[in-house]
Structure formats: C-alpha cells, structure tokens
C-alpha cells in the first residue's frame, strides 16, 4: 500500500482491538483505537481517518447509533464506515446501509484473516470510488 493508511477501529472488546491493531499494522494501516462510540466520535473528528471500522454490538452507544452520529457530523460525514459484525444480520444490514454505512465485514474466527479482509475491502472501496 505504500505509506500508512490511518484508520479508526471502534470496538468494545479489548482483545479484538489489540489483536486487530497488530494485524492491520502488518497490512500497512495506522490504527487508532476507541473502546466505545463516544470515544470513537471524538477520535474521528481529531484524527480524520481514511475509514472507520465500527463494531455493531457495543453497550451504551451501539454501532448504529455511532454510525448515525458519524454520518450527521460535519467533520465526519464523508469518512467511509465499514460495519463489523459477527452475524450476517441481513435485515439489520439493510438498516445500516440506509443510514449510510459504506460496507460491512462479518468477523471471522481468526483475526489475522480479518486483517486481509479489511485490506481487500479497502482496495475494492477505493477502486470503486475512483471509478465514479
């Protein structure tokens, strides 16, 4: 990928945050971490990542609520958001797309595999956007 791509990972699971950051670093991403929606919103405004990986299921402010705030925020509305989920909740995914999510990724069992999926999804997204 060349230079580091800054991204933001918002996930309430500390193990997922630590392991996914390590894995994504191997694929050329500089990862900022947030343990919840409110922290993620602040980091998104300050760090201006190229895209956000957002966990769906979080206590307090869940992924959809965080997505809504991101997509309505003046400084964050144009940041692509990839929703992370461990289930293929088709009906709920429709709602997320209506709210402005750019893509979704179903979490595999192996986090190292998730790093490759994120890299591939980012490449597809940037290729698709540049074609528009």
Rosetta constraint file for C-alpha pairs under 8 A:
AtomPair CA 1 CA 27 HARMONIC 7.82 0.50
AtomPair CA 1 CA 28 HARMONIC 6.35 0.50
AtomPair CA 2 CA 28 HARMONIC 7.46 0.50
AtomPair CA 3 CA 28 HARMONIC 7.01 0.50
AtomPair CA 4 CA 28 HARMONIC 5.10 0.50
AtomPair CA 4 CA 29 HARMONIC 5.18 0.50
AtomPair CA 4 CA 30 HARMONIC 5.65 0.50
AtomPair CA 5 CA 28 HARMONIC 6.41 0.50
AtomPair CA 5 CA 29 HARMONIC 4.66 0.50
AtomPair CA 5 CA 30 HARMONIC 5.66 0.50
AtomPair CA 5 CA 49 HARMONIC 7.92 0.50
AtomPair CA 5 CA 50 HARMONIC 6.74 0.50
AtomPair CA 6 CA 29 HARMONIC 5.81 0.50
AtomPair CA 6 CA 30 HARMONIC 4.56 0.50
AtomPair CA 6 CA 31 HARMONIC 5.95 0.50
AtomPair CA 6 CA 32 HARMONIC 7.43 0.50
AtomPair CA 6 CA 49 HARMONIC 5.01 0.50
AtomPair CA 6 CA 50 HARMONIC 5.76 0.50
AtomPair CA 6 CA 51 HARMONIC 7.62 0.50
AtomPair CA 7 CA 29 HARMONIC 6.63 0.50
AtomPair CA 7 CA 30 HARMONIC 6.13 0.50
AtomPair CA 7 CA 31 HARMONIC 5.10 0.50
AtomPair CA 7 CA 32 HARMONIC 6.20 0.50
AtomPair CA 7 CA 49 HARMONIC 4.62 0.50
AtomPair CA 7 CA 50 HARMONIC 5.54 0.50
AtomPair CA 7 CA 51 HARMONIC 5.23 0.50
AtomPair CA 7 CA 52 HARMONIC 5.72 0.50
AtomPair CA 7 CA 53 HARMONIC 7.58 0.50
AtomPair CA 8 CA 31 HARMONIC 5.67 0.50
AtomPair CA 8 CA 32 HARMONIC 4.70 0.50
AtomPair CA 8 CA 33 HARMONIC 5.94 0.50
AtomPair CA 8 CA 34 HARMONIC 7.44 0.50
AtomPair CA 8 CA 40 HARMONIC 7.54 0.50
AtomPair CA 8 CA 43 HARMONIC 7.70 0.50
AtomPair CA 8 CA 44 HARMONIC 7.05 0.50
AtomPair CA 8 CA 49 HARMONIC 6.02 0.50
AtomPair CA 8 CA 51 HARMONIC 6.60 0.50
AtomPair CA 8 CA 52 HARMONIC 4.74 0.50
AtomPair CA 8 CA 53 HARMONIC 6.14 0.50
AtomPair CA 9 CA 17 HARMONIC 7.16 0.50
AtomPair CA 9 CA 31 HARMONIC 6.74 0.50
AtomPair CA 9 CA 32 HARMONIC 6.17 0.50
AtomPair CA 9 CA 33 HARMONIC 5.09 0.50
AtomPair CA 9 CA 34 HARMONIC 6.18 0.50
AtomPair CA 9 CA 40 HARMONIC 7.78 0.50
AtomPair CA 9 CA 52 HARMONIC 5.94 0.50
AtomPair CA 9 CA 53 HARMONIC 4.76 0.50
AtomPair CA 9 CA 54 HARMONIC 6.13 0.50
AtomPair CA 10 CA 17 HARMONIC 7.94 0.50
AtomPair CA 10 CA 33 HARMONIC 6.16 0.50
AtomPair CA 10 CA 34 HARMONIC 4.69 0.50
AtomPair CA 10 CA 35 HARMONIC 5.85 0.50
AtomPair CA 10 CA 36 HARMONIC 6.09 0.50
AtomPair CA 10 CA 37 HARMONIC 6.77 0.50
AtomPair CA 10 CA 40 HARMONIC 5.75 0.50
AtomPair CA 10 CA 52 HARMONIC 7.51 0.50
AtomPair CA 10 CA 53 HARMONIC 6.19 0.50
AtomPair CA 10 CA 54 HARMONIC 4.94 0.50
AtomPair CA 10 CA 55 HARMONIC 6.02 0.50
AtomPair CA 11 CA 16 HARMONIC 7.34 0.50
AtomPair CA 11 CA 17 HARMONIC 6.40 0.50
AtomPair CA 11 CA 33 HARMONIC 7.90 0.50
AtomPair CA 11 CA 34 HARMONIC 6.45 0.50
AtomPair CA 11 CA 35 HARMONIC 5.27 0.50
AtomPair CA 11 CA 36 HARMONIC 6.19 0.50
AtomPair CA 11 CA 54 HARMONIC 6.46 0.50
AtomPair CA 11 CA 55 HARMONIC 5.02 0.50
AtomPair CA 11 CA 58 HARMONIC 7.15 0.50
AtomPair CA 12 CA 17 HARMONIC 7.84 0.50
AtomPair CA 12 CA 34 HARMONIC 7.71 0.50
AtomPair CA 12 CA 35 HARMONIC 4.58 0.50
AtomPair CA 12 CA 36 HARMONIC 5.59 0.50
AtomPair CA 12 CA 55 HARMONIC 7.60 0.50
AtomPair CA 12 CA 58 HARMONIC 5.86 0.50
AtomPair CA 12 CA 59 HARMONIC 7.73 0.50
AtomPair CA 13 CA 17 HARMONIC 6.32 0.50
AtomPair CA 13 CA 35 HARMONIC 7.22 0.50
AtomPair CA 14 CA 18 HARMONIC 6.17 0.50
AtomPair CA 14 CA 35 HARMONIC 7.29 0.50
AtomPair CA 15 CA 19 HARMONIC 6.01 0.50
AtomPair CA 16 CA 20 HARMONIC 5.64 0.50
AtomPair CA 16 CA 111 HARMONIC 7.62 0.50
AtomPair CA 17 CA 21 HARMONIC 5.93 0.50
AtomPair CA 17 CA 33 HARMONIC 6.76 0.50
AtomPair CA 18 CA 22 HARMONIC 6.34 0.50
AtomPair CA 19 CA 23 HARMONIC 6.17 0.50
AtomPair CA 19 CA 111 HARMONIC 6.76 0.50
AtomPair CA 20 CA 24 HARMONIC 5.88 0.50
AtomPair CA 20 CA 111 HARMONIC 6.07 0.50
AtomPair CA 20 CA 112 HARMONIC 7.37 0.50
AtomPair CA 20 CA 114 HARMONIC 7.55 0.50
AtomPair CA 20 CA 115 HARMONIC 6.79 0.50
AtomPair CA 21 CA 25 HARMONIC 6.03 0.50
AtomPair CA 21 CA 31 HARMONIC 5.82 0.50
AtomPair CA 21 CA 33 HARMONIC 7.92 0.50
AtomPair CA 22 CA 26 HARMONIC 6.76 0.50
AtomPair CA 23 CA 27 HARMONIC 6.99 0.50
AtomPair CA 23 CA 111 HARMONIC 7.23 0.50
AtomPair CA 23 CA 112 HARMONIC 5.67 0.50
AtomPair CA 23 CA 115 HARMONIC 5.51 0.50
AtomPair CA 24 CA 28 HARMONIC 6.61 0.50
AtomPair CA 24 CA 29 HARMONIC 5.45 0.50
AtomPair CA 24 CA 30 HARMONIC 7.60 0.50
AtomPair CA 24 CA 31 HARMONIC 7.25 0.50
AtomPair CA 24 CA 115 HARMONIC 5.10 0.50
AtomPair CA 24 CA 116 HARMONIC 7.99 0.50
AtomPair CA 24 CA 118 HARMONIC 7.97 0.50
AtomPair CA 24 CA 119 HARMONIC 7.99 0.50
AtomPair CA 25 CA 29 HARMONIC 4.93 0.50
AtomPair CA 25 CA 30 HARMONIC 6.06 0.50
AtomPair CA 25 CA 31 HARMONIC 7.09 0.50
AtomPair CA 27 CA 115 HARMONIC 6.95 0.50
AtomPair CA 27 CA 116 HARMONIC 7.37 0.50
AtomPair CA 27 CA 119 HARMONIC 6.76 0.50
AtomPair CA 32 CA 43 HARMONIC 7.77 0.50
AtomPair CA 33 CA 40 HARMONIC 7.62 0.50
AtomPair CA 34 CA 39 HARMONIC 5.56 0.50
AtomPair CA 34 CA 40 HARMONIC 4.98 0.50
AtomPair CA 34 CA 43 HARMONIC 7.50 0.50
AtomPair CA 35 CA 39 HARMONIC 6.76 0.50
AtomPair CA 35 CA 40 HARMONIC 7.31 0.50
AtomPair CA 36 CA 40 HARMONIC 6.11 0.50
AtomPair CA 36 CA 58 HARMONIC 7.06 0.50
AtomPair CA 36 CA 59 HARMONIC 7.96 0.50
AtomPair CA 36 CA 61 HARMONIC 7.18 0.50
AtomPair CA 37 CA 41 HARMONIC 6.12 0.50
AtomPair CA 37 CA 61 HARMONIC 5.55 0.50
AtomPair CA 37 CA 62 HARMONIC 6.83 0.50
AtomPair CA 37 CA 63 HARMONIC 7.15 0.50
AtomPair CA 37 CA 65 HARMONIC 7.99 0.50
AtomPair CA 37 CA 66 HARMONIC 5.33 0.50
AtomPair CA 38 CA 42 HARMONIC 6.49 0.50
AtomPair CA 38 CA 61 HARMONIC 7.36 0.50
AtomPair CA 38 CA 66 HARMONIC 7.55 0.50
AtomPair CA 39 CA 43 HARMONIC 6.25 0.50
AtomPair CA 40 CA 44 HARMONIC 5.97 0.50
AtomPair CA 41 CA 45 HARMONIC 6.44 0.50
AtomPair CA 41 CA 66 HARMONIC 7.35 0.50
AtomPair CA 41 CA 69 HARMONIC 7.62 0.50
AtomPair CA 41 CA 70 HARMONIC 6.74 0.50
AtomPair CA 42 CA 46 HARMONIC 6.30 0.50
AtomPair CA 43 CA 47 HARMONIC 5.63 0.50
AtomPair CA 43 CA 48 HARMONIC 7.63 0.50
AtomPair CA 44 CA 48 HARMONIC 5.30 0.50
AtomPair CA 44 CA 49 HARMONIC 6.42 0.50
AtomPair CA 44 CA 76 HARMONIC 6.59 0.50
AtomPair CA 45 CA 75 HARMONIC 6.00 0.50
AtomPair CA 45 CA 76 HARMONIC 6.32 0.50
AtomPair CA 48 CA 76 HARMONIC 7.59 0.50
AtomPair CA 48 CA 79 HARMONIC 7.84 0.50
AtomPair CA 49 CA 79 HARMONIC 7.26 0.50
AtomPair CA 50 CA 79 HARMONIC 6.41 0.50
AtomPair CA 50 CA 80 HARMONIC 7.22 0.50
AtomPair CA 51 CA 79 HARMONIC 5.50 0.50
AtomPair CA 51 CA 80 HARMONIC 4.82 0.50
AtomPair CA 51 CA 81 HARMONIC 5.78 0.50
AtomPair CA 51 CA 82 HARMONIC 7.49 0.50
AtomPair CA 52 CA 79 HARMONIC 7.13 0.50
AtomPair CA 52 CA 80 HARMONIC 6.30 0.50
AtomPair CA 52 CA 81 HARMONIC 4.72 0.50
AtomPair CA 52 CA 82 HARMONIC 6.06 0.50
AtomPair CA 53 CA 81 HARMONIC 6.05 0.50
AtomPair CA 53 CA 82 HARMONIC 4.95 0.50
AtomPair CA 53 CA 83 HARMONIC 5.92 0.50
AtomPair CA 53 CA 84 HARMONIC 6.44 0.50
AtomPair CA 54 CA 63 HARMONIC 6.23 0.50
AtomPair CA 54 CA 67 HARMONIC 7.90 0.50
AtomPair CA 54 CA 81 HARMONIC 6.82 0.50
AtomPair CA 54 CA 82 HARMONIC 6.15 0.50
AtomPair CA 54 CA 83 HARMONIC 4.82 0.50
AtomPair CA 54 CA 84 HARMONIC 5.54 0.50
AtomPair CA 55 CA 62 HARMONIC 7.92 0.50
AtomPair CA 55 CA 63 HARMONIC 5.66 0.50
AtomPair CA 55 CA 83 HARMONIC 5.98 0.50
AtomPair CA 55 CA 84 HARMONIC 4.63 0.50
AtomPair CA 55 CA 85 HARMONIC 6.17 0.50
AtomPair CA 56 CA 62 HARMONIC 6.20 0.50
AtomPair CA 56 CA 63 HARMONIC 4.15 0.50
AtomPair CA 56 CA 64 HARMONIC 6.69 0.50
AtomPair CA 56 CA 83 HARMONIC 6.36 0.50
AtomPair CA 56 CA 84 HARMONIC 5.85 0.50
AtomPair CA 56 CA 85 HARMONIC 5.54 0.50
AtomPair CA 57 CA 62 HARMONIC 5.70 0.50
AtomPair CA 57 CA 63 HARMONIC 6.12 0.50
AtomPair CA 57 CA 85 HARMONIC 7.36 0.50
AtomPair CA 58 CA 62 HARMONIC 4.67 0.50
AtomPair CA 58 CA 63 HARMONIC 6.54 0.50
AtomPair CA 61 CA 65 HARMONIC 5.87 0.50
AtomPair CA 61 CA 66 HARMONIC 6.35 0.50
AtomPair CA 62 CA 66 HARMONIC 6.22 0.50
AtomPair CA 63 CA 67 HARMONIC 5.94 0.50
AtomPair CA 63 CA 83 HARMONIC 7.62 0.50
AtomPair CA 64 CA 68 HARMONIC 6.13 0.50
AtomPair CA 64 CA 96 HARMONIC 6.64 0.50
AtomPair CA 65 CA 69 HARMONIC 6.41 0.50
AtomPair CA 66 CA 70 HARMONIC 6.18 0.50
AtomPair CA 67 CA 71 HARMONIC 6.08 0.50
AtomPair CA 67 CA 81 HARMONIC 7.63 0.50
AtomPair CA 67 CA 99 HARMONIC 7.36 0.50
AtomPair CA 67 CA 100 HARMONIC 7.67 0.50
AtomPair CA 67 CA 101 HARMONIC 7.19 0.50
AtomPair CA 68 CA 72 HARMONIC 6.15 0.50
AtomPair CA 68 CA 99 HARMONIC 6.47 0.50
AtomPair CA 68 CA 100 HARMONIC 7.94 0.50
AtomPair CA 69 CA 73 HARMONIC 5.96 0.50
AtomPair CA 70 CA 76 HARMONIC 5.33 0.50
AtomPair CA 70 CA 77 HARMONIC 5.64 0.50
AtomPair CA 71 CA 76 HARMONIC 6.40 0.50
AtomPair CA 71 CA 77 HARMONIC 4.11 0.50
AtomPair CA 71 CA 78 HARMONIC 7.25 0.50
AtomPair CA 71 CA 99 HARMONIC 7.65 0.50
AtomPair CA 71 CA 100 HARMONIC 6.66 0.50
AtomPair CA 72 CA 76 HARMONIC 7.53 0.50
AtomPair CA 72 CA 77 HARMONIC 5.73 0.50
AtomPair CA 73 CA 77 HARMONIC 5.32 0.50
AtomPair CA 80 CA 101 HARMONIC 7.23 0.50
AtomPair CA 80 CA 102 HARMONIC 5.74 0.50
AtomPair CA 81 CA 101 HARMONIC 5.39 0.50
AtomPair CA 81 CA 102 HARMONIC 5.40 0.50
AtomPair CA 81 CA 103 HARMONIC 6.76 0.50
AtomPair CA 82 CA 101 HARMONIC 6.31 0.50
AtomPair CA 82 CA 102 HARMONIC 5.77 0.50
AtomPair CA 82 CA 103 HARMONIC 4.67 0.50
AtomPair CA 82 CA 104 HARMONIC 4.96 0.50
AtomPair CA 82 CA 105 HARMONIC 6.77 0.50
AtomPair CA 83 CA 101 HARMONIC 6.80 0.50
AtomPair CA 83 CA 102 HARMONIC 7.96 0.50
AtomPair CA 83 CA 103 HARMONIC 6.33 0.50
AtomPair CA 83 CA 104 HARMONIC 4.42 0.50
AtomPair CA 83 CA 105 HARMONIC 6.10 0.50
AtomPair CA 84 CA 104 HARMONIC 5.87 0.50
AtomPair CA 84 CA 105 HARMONIC 5.00 0.50
AtomPair CA 84 CA 106 HARMONIC 5.94 0.50
AtomPair CA 84 CA 107 HARMONIC 6.37 0.50
AtomPair CA 85 CA 104 HARMONIC 7.52 0.50
AtomPair CA 85 CA 105 HARMONIC 6.39 0.50
AtomPair CA 85 CA 106 HARMONIC 4.97 0.50
AtomPair CA 85 CA 107 HARMONIC 5.67 0.50
AtomPair CA 86 CA 106 HARMONIC 5.24 0.50
AtomPair CA 86 CA 107 HARMONIC 4.77 0.50
AtomPair CA 86 CA 108 HARMONIC 7.20 0.50
AtomPair CA 87 CA 106 HARMONIC 6.30 0.50
AtomPair CA 87 CA 107 HARMONIC 7.72 0.50
AtomPair CA 88 CA 93 HARMONIC 7.79 0.50
AtomPair CA 88 CA 106 HARMONIC 6.51 0.50
AtomPair CA 89 CA 93 HARMONIC 5.89 0.50
AtomPair CA 90 CA 94 HARMONIC 6.41 0.50
AtomPair CA 91 CA 95 HARMONIC 6.85 0.50
AtomPair CA 92 CA 96 HARMONIC 6.39 0.50
AtomPair CA 93 CA 97 HARMONIC 6.20 0.50
AtomPair CA 93 CA 104 HARMONIC 7.92 0.50
AtomPair CA 94 CA 98 HARMONIC 6.23 0.50
AtomPair CA 95 CA 99 HARMONIC 6.29 0.50
AtomPair CA 96 CA 100 HARMONIC 6.44 0.50
AtomPair CA 96 CA 101 HARMONIC 5.57 0.50
AtomPair CA 97 CA 101 HARMONIC 4.87 0.50
AtomPair CA 97 CA 102 HARMONIC 6.89 0.50
AtomPair CA 97 CA 103 HARMONIC 7.78 0.50
AtomPair CA 105 CA 117 HARMONIC 7.82 0.50
AtomPair CA 105 CA 118 HARMONIC 7.81 0.50
AtomPair CA 107 CA 111 HARMONIC 7.85 0.50
AtomPair CA 107 CA 114 HARMONIC 6.63 0.50
AtomPair CA 108 CA 113 HARMONIC 6.94 0.50
AtomPair CA 108 CA 114 HARMONIC 6.35 0.50
AtomPair CA 110 CA 114 HARMONIC 6.74 0.50
AtomPair CA 111 CA 115 HARMONIC 6.56 0.50
AtomPair CA 112 CA 116 HARMONIC 6.98 0.50
AtomPair CA 113 CA 117 HARMONIC 6.35 0.50
AtomPair CA 114 CA 118 HARMONIC 6.08 0.50
AtomPair CA 115 CA 119 HARMONIC 6.27 0.50
AtomPair CA 116 CA 120 HARMONIC 6.13 0.50
AtomPair CA 117 CA 121 HARMONIC 5.98 0.50
AtomPair CA 118 CA 122 HARMONIC 6.03 0.50
AtomPair CA 119 CA 123 HARMONIC 6.27 0.50
AtomPair CA 120 CA 124 HARMONIC 6.22 0.50
AtomPair CA 121 CA 125 HARMONIC 6.02 0.50
AtomPair CA 122 CA 126 HARMONIC 6.10 0.50
AtomPair CA 123 CA 127 HARMONIC 6.07 0.50
AtomPair CA 124 CA 128 HARMONIC 6.01 0.50
AtomPair CA 125 CA 129 HARMONIC 6.09 0.50
AtomPair CA 126 CA 130 HARMONIC 6.08 0.50
AtomPair CA 127 CA 131 HARMONIC 6.37 0.50
AtomPair CA 128 CA 132 HARMONIC 6.78 0.50
